[in-house]
Amino acid sequence: MRYNSIRTKLDNPILLFIILFFIISVNIIATVNFLLITFAGVLFLAFHTCLKNRYLYSLFFVVFTFLIVEINSGLAPFSLTLLSLFIYTFIIPKEDEESVYFVANSYVYMIFFYIGLLILWAVFYGISQKVVLALFLNLLIDFLFFGMFI
């Protein structure tokens, strides 16, 4: 049973696997330059899509990618997965089956995720102007990257 009437490119498992491999590669390279967690918003939207449409095999790979990114950036294991699950369960309102998937909602979901990521980063490491700037730049990069996958 499909809950989403409009398919996005994140619904394709082959393309999703390629995106996840790209995210892992970029995060391994980008942590050298202190870009924190690059494409975390896109990864959250993939998590949201897999959970909403019950793509459990794809969800496993998304959680595995979260785990690699967390270990690479120094966060606690499964912290981004729990943050994503919290946002999916409590912050994102339940959509009716008849509602249409708007692209603007995805951008709002990414903003919520980055606010949660900022709080999570502040709890683990403290907050500085460099962290806020890096997370803001990552949010802009995610907006541009997700814009290509509409």
ChimeraX attribute file (.defattr): number of C-alpha atoms within 10 A of each C-alpha:
attribute: neighborCount
match mode: 1-to-1
recipient: residues
	/A:1	5
	/A:2	10
	/A:3	15
	/A:4	17
	/A:5	11
	/A:6	10
	/A:7	12
	/A:8	13
	/A:9	14
	/A:10	23
	/A:11	17
	/A:12	11
	/A:13	15
	/A:14	12
	/A:15	12
	/A:16	18
	/A:17	16
	/A:18	11
	/A:19	18
	/A:20	21
	/A:21	14
	/A:22	13
	/A:23	22
	/A:24	22
	/A:25	12
	/A:26	16
	/A:27	24
	/A:28	16
	/A:29	14
	/A:30	15
	/A:31	16
	/A:32	10
	/A:33	8
	/A:34	14
	/A:35	19
	/A:36	22
	/A:37	24
	/A:38	25
	/A:39	24
	/A:40	25
	/A:41	28
	/A:42	24
	/A:43	25
	/A:44	26
	/A:45	22
	/A:46	22
	/A:47	24
	/A:48	22
	/A:49	20
	/A:50	20
	/A:51	15
	/A:52	14
	/A:53	14
	/A:54	14
	/A:55	14
	/A:56	12
	/A:57	10
	/A:58	22
	/A:59	18
	/A:60	13
	/A:61	17
	/A:62	24
	/A:63	20
	/A:64	16
	/A:65	20
	/A:66	26
	/A:67	20
	/A:68	18
	/A:69	26
	/A:70	20
	/A:71	13
	/A:72	16
	/A:73	18
	/A:74	13
	/A:75	16
	/A:76	12
	/A:77	14
	/A:78	17
	/A:79	15
	/A:80	23
	/A:81	19
	/A:82	12
	/A:83	16
	/A:84	25
	/A:85	16
	/A:86	14
	/A:87	18
	/A:88	20
	/A:89	11
	/A:90	9
	/A:91	13
	/A:92	14
	/A:93	9
	/A:94	9
	/A:95	11
	/A:96	8
	/A:97	10
	/A:98	9
	/A:99	10
	/A:100	11
	/A:101	15
	/A:102	9
	/A:103	12
	/A:104	8
	/A:105	11
	/A:106	18
	/A:107	19
	/A:108	12
	/A:109	20
	/A:110	21
	/A:111	16
	/A:112	17
	/A:113	24
	/A:114	19
	/A:115	14
	/A:116	17
	/A:117	20
	/A:118	18
	/A:119	13
	/A:120	18
	/A:121	17
	/A:122	14
	/A:123	10
	/A:124	12
	/A:125	11
	/A:126	11
	/A:127	14
	/A:128	9
	/A:129	8
	/A:130	11
	/A:131	18
	/A:132	14
	/A:133	12
	/A:134	16
	/A:135	22
	/A:136	16
	/A:137	15
	/A:138	20
	/A:139	23
	/A:140	14
	/A:141	17
	/A:142	19
	/A:143	18
	/A:144	11
	/A:145	14
	/A:146	21
	/A:147	11
	/A:148	8
	/A:149	10
	/A:150	10
